[in-house]
Amino acid sequence: MNAALDVILPVFLVIAGGWLAAWRGIISETAIDGLMRFAQGIAVPVLLAQSIGKLDLGASYDPGLFISFYSGAFSGFGLGFLGARLMGRPATDAVAIGFAAMFSNSLLLGVPITERAYGAEALSANFAIISIHSPLLYLIGIVAMELARSHGHGLPASTIARQVGRAIATQPMVLGIAAGLIINLTGNPLPGFVWDAMKIIAGAAIPCALFGLGGVLLRLKPEGDGRVIALVVTLSILIHPAITWALAAHGFGLDIGQIRSAVITAAMAPGVNAYLFANTYGTAKRVAASAVLIATLASVATIWFWLQILP
């Protein structure tokens, strides 16, 4: 038990530090926004480019790994959408709610917790999952939202396709992933001093993002429909990892390293991107914000549980 807490608590203490600094006014909202822009717009994309650029794609891209993880994610989206509709939410709200249930915080929480638990050498499967995480899930979320918004307006498919392509192509994480794949597929042509510079910037990504996340969470007030929030929390930190574990361990017989990476990543709470997605479209913002906050707090217990199952 103590070993699991030693893995989890330092990560959440950094988040708590950002929350406390913002709450006490030690760091302003403007500074938090700037820190998150640096982390999400520069440092995290550089981390992704560096990590994916050196990834052994042939060894890491296992269909069983992807099916195990993304079956859980897609189940979260489908059940979240269906549950929200049954609770009387409009289709656009239901898409945002499903997106929150699907979009786990794979990078900012999944990577540091996996690394602390199992070592840096255990992250190859994490980065394999992450390499298609944002592009794939944003594709599903944006297409579903544009279809829901266009219902009855008759927007042509070409217009929806342009809107989807533009929204995905402008995501900094997607650009970092694309750069990493280009580096990888061209044989790592970058000189050593460039790799060293990338390493310096990448080293700031997780600490800055976690600290900034704490400041952002201060603003997310637990409001909205309690039943829908409970649905998102349940799907994201309970159902998603359970489906992933069942498929990875018993369906595809993945090795223990792949199972650990897939399940721990699936067990993460919805990322702030879930709130940003809802905020962009002006739908279910309070539900998404509350779900991110409550699931992040509750995930301390559920992550501890999975660390006991996957020692």
Secondary structure as UniProt FT lines:
FT   HELIX           2..23
FT   TURN            24..25
FT   HELIX           29..38
FT   HELIX           39..43
FT   HELIX           44..53
FT   HELIX           57..60
FT   HELIX           63..86
FT   TURN            87..88
FT   HELIX           91..102
FT   TURN            106..109
FT   HELIX           110..118
FT   HELIX           120..122
FT   HELIX           124..150
FT   TURN            151..153
FT   HELIX           157..169
FT   HELIX           172..185
FT   TURN            186..187
FT   HELIX           192..219
FT   HELIX           226..234
FT   HELIX           235..239
FT   HELIX           240..245
FT   HELIX           246..251
FT   HELIX           256..266
FT   HELIX           272..281
FT   HELIX           285..309
//
